[in-house]
Amino acid sequence: MAKFHNIKVQDVYKETKDCSVISFEIPEALKSDFKYSHGQHLTLKAHVDGQEVRRSYSLCSSPVEDQWKVAVKKINGGLFSSFVNETLKKGDTLEIMPPNGVFNTPIEPEKAKNYIVFAAGSGITPILSIMKTHLALEPNCTFRLFYLNRSVKSIIFKEEIEQLKNRYFGRLEIFHFLTKELRSIELFNGRFTKEKMETIIKGLIDIGTTDECFICGPEQMIFLIRDELTAAGLSKEKIHFELFNTGTSEEDKARVSRILEKKVEGTDVTIIDGGKEFHFIMEDDYDNILDGALAAGADLPFACKGGVCSTCRCKVVEGTVEMKINYALDENEVAKNYILSCQAVPTSEKVVVDFGA
């Protein structure tokens, strides 16, 4: 069963013109449930204009701060983001699921690790949590932040990042890239491109001494940076990324079509969640296990339904499925039969999945 809790909004403030930061008042009795790791996210639920809306937002606070904060950037036509930026106020209550996500690496205080991080716009939120946590708990680590925005005024957490740089003097370097304002150095004008990445790698990054890389932003930017760093010699295992959205490429669309051709009609599905079982038969109207289960009356955790956030992660314990899209699970998880139920097309007559595995 999806475990949402009613949580009071401790404060809401404008970080930029179109981005609000929400802090939550977690009751002492729930703090153990809401304990989180750097880079994780919260799934928020509210009823807006008569609709139940769920969205996942990365925590921009750090576990060492004993705070729970997320930043919500307003998106044109975005139902939830508009609600947060225009209506939500201090003292209101939202339904929130405990933290989730694996966009992080372990803290290793005894090591002197060098990190490079790339972010675009609101992609800074998990990156900020990651930087604050590692800088505080790994006294010999360093960070280089490459941060893309439209203009100086649109830079989310600009002051907080500068304060972080001053607090950990010599351990955090910041490089701002702007698309709508001219900088005096040409390199810092415009989006990341193949040519620009080659210059950055040659002049600002030492691949040989880089221990980990984190990237958060649009799909095209992430894969460009990943591919250029890999080509320069950085191991894929050291590159971690999280997408905030995906446009789904033509290649992905073709792959989805091929997978849907394998769908078995009328699959007998069993959902195991919290030790309880829920049985239903997949209807022809739904192509994935999550939508089929929700239509049948199941109460399951989900947020983006786009294969990005991993909130609906579960494990196949019997039968077979194929995922249409997977931007959240790594190769090891897939090898262990973990799936994203929002993308899981049943390809056998019976499927059993466990949400607690």
TIVOBA-93106 format. One record per residue (C-alpha): residue number from 1; residue in three letters; x, y, z. Coordinates in steps of 0.25 Angstrom, whole numbers, plus 5000, padded with zeros to 4 digits. Last residue first. Layout:
// residues N
<NUM; "ala"; <X; Y; Z>> ...
END
This chain:
// residues 357
<357; "ala"; <5045; 4973; 4991>> <356; "gly"; <5034; 4981; 4996>> <355; "phe"; <5027; 4984; 4983>> <354; "asp"; <5026; 4969; 4979>> <353; "val"; <5022; 4965; 4965>> <352; "val"; <5015; 4953; 4961>> <351; "val"; <5012; 4951; 4946>> <350; "lys"; <5003; 4940; 4939>> <349; "glu"; <5000; 4938; 4924>> <348; "ser"; <5014; 4944; 4920>> <347; "thr"; <5019; 4956; 4913>> <346; "pro"; <5013; 4967; 4923>> <345; "val"; <5017; 4981; 4919>> <344; "ala"; <5025; 4988; 4930>> <343; "gln"; <5027; 5003; 4929>> <342; "cys"; <5019; 5008; 4940>> <341; "ser"; <5023; 4996; 4948>> <340; "leu"; <5037; 5000; 4947>> <339; "ile"; <5045; 4987; 4948>> <338; "tyr"; <5054; 4979; 4958>> <337; "asn"; <5058; 4965; 4952>> <336; "lys"; <5072; 4964; 4959>> <335; "ala"; <5078; 4967; 4945>> <334; "val"; <5070; 4980; 4944>> <333; "glu"; <5075; 4984; 4958>> <332; "asn"; <5090; 4982; 4953>> <331; "glu"; <5088; 4989; 4940>> <330; "asp"; <5083; 5002; 4947>> <329; "leu"; <5069; 5006; 4949>> <328; "ala"; <5063; 5020; 4947>> <327; "tyr"; <5063; 5023; 4932>> <326; "asn"; <5056; 5011; 4927>> <325; "ile"; <5045; 5012; 4916>> <324; "lys"; <5036; 5001; 4910>> <323; "met"; <5040; 4991; 4921>> <322; "glu"; <5038; 4976; 4917>> <321; "val"; <5030; 4966; 4926>> <320; "thr"; <5032; 4951; 4930>> <319; "gly"; <5026; 4942; 4940>> <318; "glu"; <5029; 4940; 4955>> <317; "val"; <5036; 4948; 4965>> <316; "val"; <5037; 4961; 4957>> <315; "lys"; <5042; 4972; 4966>> <314; "cys"; <5036; 4986; 4969>> <313; "arg"; <5040; 5001; 4966>> <312; "cys"; <5028; 5010; 4965>> <311; "thr"; <5035; 5022; 4971>> <310; "ser"; <5047; 5020; 4961>> <309; "cys"; <5046; 5035; 4957>> <308; "val"; <5049; 5034; 4942>> <307; "gly"; <5041; 5023; 4935>> <306; "gly"; <5030; 5033; 4931>> <305; "lys"; <5019; 5030; 4941>> <304; "cys"; <5024; 5042; 4949>> <303; "ala"; <5019; 5038; 4963>> <302; "phe"; <5015; 5024; 4967>> <301; "pro"; <5013; 5016; 4980>> <300; "leu"; <5001; 5006; 4979>> <299; "asp"; <4987; 5006; 4984>> <298; "ala"; <4980; 4995; 4976>> <297; "gly"; <4966; 4997; 4970>> <296; "ala"; <4966; 4990; 4957>> <295; "ala"; <4969; 5003; 4950>> <294; "leu"; <4981; 5005; 4959>> <293; "ala"; <4986; 4990; 4956>> <292; "gly"; <4985; 4992; 4941>> <291; "asp"; <4992; 5005; 4941>> <290; "leu"; <5003; 5000; 4949>> <289; "ile"; <5004; 4987; 4941>> <288; "asn"; <5006; 4994; 4927>> <287; "asp"; <4998; 4993; 4914>> <286; "tyr"; <4984; 4997; 4919>> <285; "asp"; <4971; 4997; 4911>> <284; "asp"; <4972; 4982; 4908>> <283; "glu"; <4969; 4979; 4923>> <282; "met"; <4980; 4972; 4931>> <281; "ile"; <4973; 4962; 4941>> <280; "phe"; <4974; 4965; 4956>> <279; "his"; <4980; 4960; 4969>> <278; "phe"; <4984; 4967; 4981>> <277; "glu"; <4993; 4960; 4991>> <276; "lys"; <4997; 4965; 5005>> <275; "gly"; <5011; 4964; 5012>> <274; "gly"; <5013; 4979; 5010>> <273; "asp"; <5011; 4979; 4995>> <272; "ile"; <5010; 4967; 4987>> <271; "ile"; <5003; 4969; 4974>> <270; "thr"; <4998; 4957; 4966>> <269; "val"; <4995; 4958; 4951>> <268; "asp"; <4987; 4949; 4942>> <267; "thr"; <4990; 4953; 4928>> <266; "gly"; <4978; 4956; 4919>> <265; "glu"; <4985; 4959; 4907>> <264; "val"; <5000; 4956; 4905>> <263; "lys"; <5008; 4968; 4901>> <262; "lys"; <5019; 4964; 4891>> <261; "glu"; <5014; 4974; 4880>> <260; "leu"; <5015; 4985; 4891>> <259; "ile"; <5030; 4982; 4892>> <258; "arg"; <5032; 4985; 4877>> <257; "ser"; <5024; 4998; 4878>> <256; "val"; <5032; 5003; 4891>> <255; "arg"; <5045; 5000; 4883>> <254; "ala"; <5041; 5009; 4872>> <253; "lys"; <5037; 5020; 4881>> <252; "asp"; <5050; 5019; 4889>> <251; "glu"; <5058; 5021; 4875>> <250; "glu"; <5049; 5033; 4872>> <249; "ser"; <5053; 5039; 4885>> <248; "thr"; <5045; 5040; 4898>> <247; "gly"; <5044; 5055; 4902>> <246; "thr"; <5049; 5052; 4916>> <245; "asn"; <5048; 5059; 4929>> <244; "phe"; <5056; 5062; 4941>> <243; "leu"; <5066; 5052; 4938>> <242; "glu"; <5076; 5047; 4948>> <241; "phe"; <5090; 5043; 4945>> <240; "his"; <5102; 5036; 4951>> <239; "ile"; <5116; 5035; 4944>> <238; "lys"; <5126; 5027; 4951>> <237; "glu"; <5122; 5013; 4946>> <236; "lys"; <5123; 5019; 4932>> <235; "ser"; <5138; 5020; 4934>> <234; "leu"; <5144; 5034; 4930>> <233; "gly"; <5153; 5032; 4918>> <232; "ala"; <5150; 5044; 4909>> <231; "ala"; <5140; 5037; 4901>> <230; "thr"; <5133; 5034; 4914>> <229; "leu"; <5133; 5048; 4918>> <228; "glu"; <5127; 5052; 4904>> <227; "asp"; <5117; 5041; 4905>> <226; "arg"; <5112; 5045; 4919>> <225; "ile"; <5111; 5060; 4915>> <224; "leu"; <5103; 5058; 4902>> <223; "phe"; <5094; 5048; 4910>> <222; "ile"; <5091; 5057; 4921>> <221; "met"; <5089; 5069; 4912>> <220; "gln"; <5079; 5062; 4903>> <219; "glu"; <5071; 5056; 4914>> <218; "pro"; <5069; 5069; 4922>> <217; "gly"; <5076; 5072; 4935>> <216; "cys"; <5084; 5065; 4946>> <215; "ile"; <5098; 5060; 4945>> <214; "phe"; <5107; 5054; 4956>> <213; "cys"; <5121; 5050; 4953>> <212; "glu"; <5130; 5042; 4962>> <211; "asp"; <5145; 5039; 4965>> <210; "thr"; <5152; 5049; 4956>> <209; "thr"; <5167; 5049; 4957>> <208; "gly"; <5170; 5043; 4943>> <207; "ile"; <5159; 5051; 4936>> <206; "asp"; <5165; 5065; 4941>> <205; "ile"; <5154; 5074; 4937>> <204; "leu"; <5155; 5089; 4934>> <203; "gly"; <5164; 5091; 4922>> <202; "lys"; <5162; 5078; 4913>> <201; "ile"; <5149; 5074; 4919>> <200; "ile"; <5143; 5087; 4918>> <199; "thr"; <5148; 5090; 4903>> <198; "glu"; <5143; 5076; 4899>> <197; "met"; <5130; 5079; 4906>> <196; "lys"; <5129; 5092; 4898>> <195; "glu"; <5131; 5085; 4885>> <194; "lys"; <5120; 5074; 4888>> <193; "thr"; <5111; 5085; 4892>> <192; "phe"; <5106; 5090; 4906>> <191; "arg"; <5097; 5101; 4905>> <190; "gly"; <5100; 5116; 4903>> <189; "asn"; <5111; 5126; 4907>> <188; "phe"; <5121; 5121; 4918>> <187; "leu"; <5132; 5117; 4907>> <186; "glu"; <5131; 5131; 4901>> <185; "ile"; <5137; 5138; 4914>> <184; "ser"; <5131; 5152; 4916>> <183; "arg"; <5118; 5146; 4919>> <182; "leu"; <5105; 5149; 4910>> <181; "glu"; <5092; 5147; 4915>> <180; "lys"; <5081; 5138; 4910>> <179; "thr"; <5088; 5124; 4910>> <178; "leu"; <5096; 5125; 4923>> <177; "phe"; <5107; 5116; 4928>> <176; "his"; <5112; 5117; 4942>> <175; "phe"; <5125; 5111; 4947>> <174; "ile"; <5127; 5108; 4961>> <173; "glu"; <5139; 5103; 4969>> <172; "leu"; <5137; 5096; 4983>> <171; "arg"; <5148; 5091; 4992>> <170; "gly"; <5157; 5104; 4992>> <169; "phe"; <5148; 5110; 5003>> <168; "tyr"; <5138; 5101; 5009>> <167; "arg"; <5129; 5111; 5015>> <166; "asn"; <5132; 5121; 5004>> <165; "lys"; <5127; 5112; 4993>> <164; "leu"; <5115; 5108; 5001>> <163; "gln"; <5111; 5122; 5003>> <162; "glu"; <5113; 5124; 4988>> <161; "ile"; <5104; 5112; 4986>> <160; "glu"; <5093; 5118; 4996>> <159; "glu"; <5094; 5131; 4988>> <158; "lys"; <5091; 5125; 4975>> <157; "phe"; <5081; 5115; 4980>> <156; "ile"; <5073; 5115; 4966>> <155; "ile"; <5080; 5123; 4956>> <154; "ser"; <5068; 5130; 4948>> <153; "lys"; <5073; 5144; 4952>> <152; "val"; <5087; 5142; 4946>> <151; "ser"; <5081; 5137; 4933>> <150; "arg"; <5076; 5125; 4925>> <149; "asn"; <5083; 5115; 4934>> <148; "leu"; <5094; 5104; 4933>> <147; "tyr"; <5103; 5100; 4945>> <146; "phe"; <5116; 5093; 4944>> <145; "leu"; <5120; 5090; 4958>> <144; "arg"; <5134; 5085; 4962>> <143; "phe"; <5135; 5078; 4975>> <142; "thr"; <5146; 5074; 4985>> <141; "cys"; <5147; 5064; 4996>> <140; "asn"; <5157; 5064; 5008>> <139; "pro"; <5147; 5067; 5019>> <138; "glu"; <5137; 5056; 5014>> <137; "leu"; <5125; 5058; 5023>> <136; "ala"; <5121; 5073; 5021>> <135; "leu"; <5126; 5074; 5007>> <134; "his"; <5119; 5061; 5003>> <133; "thr"; <5106; 5065; 5009>> <132; "lys"; <5105; 5079; 5004>> <131; "met"; <5110; 5075; 4990>> <130; "ile"; <5099; 5063; 4989>> <129; "ser"; <5088; 5072; 4994>> <128; "leu"; <5092; 5083; 4984>> <127; "ile"; <5092; 5073; 4973>> <126; "pro"; <5078; 5068; 4976>> <125; "thr"; <5073; 5082; 4974>> <124; "ile"; <5082; 5087; 4963>> <123; "gly"; <5073; 5080; 4953>> <122; "ser"; <5064; 5092; 4955>> <121; "gly"; <5072; 5099; 4944>> <120; "ala"; <5083; 5091; 4937>> <119; "ala"; <5093; 5083; 4946>> <118; "phe"; <5107; 5077; 4944>> <117; "val"; <5115; 5071; 4955>> <116; "ile"; <5130; 5067; 4956>> <115; "tyr"; <5135; 5061; 4969>> <114; "asn"; <5149; 5058; 4974>> <113; "lys"; <5150; 5049; 4986>> <112; "ala"; <5160; 5050; 4998>> <111; "lys"; <5156; 5037; 5005>> <110; "glu"; <5154; 5035; 5020>> <109; "pro"; <5140; 5041; 5021>> <108; "glu"; <5134; 5031; 5010>> <107; "ile"; <5120; 5035; 5008>> <106; "pro"; <5113; 5025; 4999>> <105; "thr"; <5108; 5029; 4985>> <104; "asn"; <5096; 5036; 4981>> <103; "phe"; <5084; 5036; 4972>> <102; "val"; <5077; 5024; 4978>> <101; "gly"; <5063; 5029; 4981>> <100; "asn"; <5052; 5030; 4991>> <99; "pro"; <5048; 5039; 5003>> <98; "pro"; <5035; 5036; 5011>> <97; "met"; <5022; 5038; 5003>> <96; "ile"; <5016; 5052; 5005>> <95; "glu"; <5001; 5057; 5006>> <94; "leu"; <5001; 5072; 5007>> <93; "thr"; <4996; 5081; 5018>> <92; "asp"; <4996; 5096; 5018>> <91; "gly"; <5002; 5104; 5030>> <90; "lys"; <5011; 5112; 5021>> <89; "lys"; <5004; 5114; 5007>> <88; "leu"; <5001; 5107; 4994>> <87; "thr"; <4994; 5115; 4984>> <86; "glu"; <5002; 5122; 4973>> <85; "asn"; <5016; 5114; 4973>> <84; "val"; <5011; 5101; 4978>> <83; "phe"; <4998; 5101; 4970>> <82; "ser"; <5005; 5105; 4957>> <81; "ser"; <5015; 5093; 4960>> <80; "phe"; <5004; 5084; 4962>> <79; "leu"; <4996; 5087; 4949>> <78; "gly"; <5008; 5090; 4940>> <77; "gly"; <5002; 5098; 4928>> <76; "asn"; <5015; 5106; 4927>> <75; "ile"; <5024; 5100; 4937>> <74; "lys"; <5027; 5106; 4951>> <73; "lys"; <5040; 5101; 4958>> <72; "val"; <5037; 5094; 4971>> <71; "ala"; <5049; 5093; 4981>> <70; "val"; <5049; 5083; 4992>> <69; "lys"; <5053; 5084; 5006>> <68; "trp"; <5053; 5074; 5018>> <67; "gln"; <5062; 5079; 5029>> <66; "asp"; <5071; 5072; 5039>> <65; "glu"; <5083; 5079; 5033>> <64; "val"; <5093; 5067; 5032>> <63; "pro"; <5082; 5060; 5024>> <62; "ser"; <5084; 5071; 5013>> <61; "ser"; <5073; 5080; 5007>> <60; "cys"; <5070; 5081; 4992>> <59; "leu"; <5061; 5069; 4993>> <58; "ser"; <5057; 5064; 4979>> <57; "tyr"; <5043; 5066; 4975>> <56; "ser"; <5033; 5055; 4971>> <55; "arg"; <5019; 5059; 4966>> <54; "arg"; <5005; 5053; 4969>> <53; "val"; <4992; 5060; 4966>> <52; "glu"; <4978; 5056; 4970>> <51; "gln"; <4968; 5064; 4962>> <50; "gly"; <4957; 5073; 4967>> <49; "asp"; <4964; 5086; 4963>> <48; "val"; <4976; 5082; 4970>> <47; "his"; <4976; 5070; 4980>> <46; "ala"; <4990; 5068; 4986>> <45; "lys"; <5001; 5058; 4986>> <44; "leu"; <5016; 5059; 4988>> <43; "thr"; <5026; 5049; 4985>> <42; "leu"; <5040; 5052; 4992>> <41; "his"; <5053; 5051; 4986>> <40; "gln"; <5067; 5045; 4989>> <39; "gly"; <5080; 5052; 4985>> <38; "his"; <5086; 5052; 4999>> <37; "ser"; <5080; 5040; 5008>> <36; "tyr"; <5067; 5041; 5015>> <35; "lys"; <5061; 5039; 5029>> <34; "phe"; <5046; 5041; 5027>> <33; "asp"; <5042; 5028; 5034>> <32; "ser"; <5051; 5031; 5045>> <31; "lys"; <5046; 5045; 5046>> <30; "leu"; <5031; 5041; 5047>> <29; "ala"; <5029; 5041; 5062>> <28; "glu"; <5037; 5054; 5063>> <27; "pro"; <5027; 5061; 5053>> <26; "ile"; <5033; 5066; 5040>> <25; "glu"; <5030; 5080; 5038>> <24; "phe"; <5033; 5082; 5023>> <23; "ser"; <5040; 5093; 5015>> <22; "ile"; <5036; 5097; 5002>> <21; "val"; <5044; 5105; 4992>> <20; "ser"; <5037; 5113; 4981>> <19; "cys"; <5043; 5115; 4967>> <18; "asp"; <5037; 5124; 4956>> <17; "lys"; <5042; 5138; 4961>> <16; "thr"; <5054; 5132; 4968>> <15; "glu"; <5055; 5126; 4982>> <14; "lys"; <5041; 5129; 4985>> <13; "tyr"; <5037; 5125; 4999>> <12; "val"; <5029; 5114; 5006>> <11; "asp"; <5030; 5110; 5020>> <10; "gln"; <5027; 5099; 5030>> <9; "val"; <5017; 5092; 5021>> <8; "lys"; <5010; 5082; 5030>> <7; "ile"; <5011; 5067; 5026>> <6; "asn"; <4999; 5057; 5024>> <5; "his"; <5006; 5044; 5022>> <4; "phe"; <5006; 5035; 5009>> <3; "lys"; <5009; 5020; 5010>> <2; "ala"; <5005; 5014; 4997>> <1; "met"; <5000; 5000; 5000>> 
END
